[in-house]
Amino acid sequence: AIGCAQSKGNKEVPKVVKEAFQKEYPDTKVDWDKEADGFEAEFKVNGKEASVDYDKAGHKFATEIEIKESELPAKALTYISTTYPYKKIKETAKITDDKKVITYEAEIKIDGKDCDLIFDASGKFLRKE
């Protein structure tokens, strides 16, 4: 997930945000998180974890789909294995933003905390969150 979740629960989600989700993913069971910059819908697509981020007006600005570690770009896998040689990747995801820009996320544990390493579509390291 992008950012840190603030709180759980459907009651705080504006109707316009819920409607935007339902329009794209009808009849989908969803859990909502409130984020600093809007709301995150967490659900499953074809058995894979997925999430969609919306701003408060119901505009979708990012879609995140769980992928296999082997689906990360080779350059990203090399970066992780050389920079963090003893770290196991916990989760991996492909993120597409509202401008169709693709990034990849790999979650590892650093000093007892879960950290996301973000890579561009070619596998170049961008930042740690």
Protein Blocks (a to p, Z undefined) as FASTA:
>chain_A
ZZjdfbgcjklpcfklmmmmmmmmghiacdddddfklccddddeehiacdddddfkopaf
bdcddddfklpcfklmmmmmmmmmmbccfbdcddddfkopacddddddeehiacdddddf
kopafbdZZ
